[in-house]
Amino acid sequence: MTVVIDMTARKTFGEKTWGEAATDGIEYAKNVWNWFTGDRADAEYAAFKDLVRSVVQGEEFGKDVHTTGLGELLDDDAWGRWYTNGHIDIPMVSDIPKIFQDMYEGVASAARKYSMSKEGLKQATQNYLKIHEIVESTIKPKDHDLYEATLLRALKDLGMEGLEDAREAYTAAMATYKVRERKGDSMIDKVGNYFKDLKDDVAGMFGEAELKPVAI
């Protein structure tokens, strides 16, 4: 199949056109494919981490990112979604507290230990979901649990290397997994099989003692 890229499209990242950014995304996808097909090596993880770094820093690889009501996303039992045509939906910032439901005040209180205000938690959670959808739609992994585990590992590593937006996104991700854990969502176990830090970090950052449900 021949893919025609319109290089006259408007600029979206630095001096790149949508078409150029999308081409970069394809190259990233080629570099990390082996990681998700079983041939895992440090080189493939390094390429994946570089991809995540680019997205954290603002690269969208030609994706068309929109905000929408969380209720619409929950119709598909999701907090975000992507389409093969490059369209991506993420929740509006104002709807982020609904992800945490009656745990919102407790999660927000615990997040203050990480220099994160309520508004900061909402923004970081939206950003985590945006990063997740952009990277996933770029490489289209067949194993979603392995993909999510590797994304979390990359966000944690990048945060420890000093990339503040990655640190905040990882903190927000751990908060969402606290919600999954309390709901009995099996995703925390499935992703945790690949990313061993997950449960320890959820417990360490958002322990039960600090999460007293408060109605919102």
Secondary structure, DSSP 4 states (H G I P E B T S, - for coil): ------TTSPEEETTEEHHHHHHHHHHHHHHHHHHHTT---HHHHHHHHHHHHHHHTT--TT-EEEEE-HHHHHTTT-S-EE-TTSEEEEE-GGGHHHHHGGGHHHHHHHHGGGT--HHHHHHHHHHHHHHHHHHHHHH--S-HHHHHHHHHHHHHHHHHTT-HHHHHHHHHHHHHHHHHHHHT-THHHHHHTT-THHHHHHHHHS-GGG------
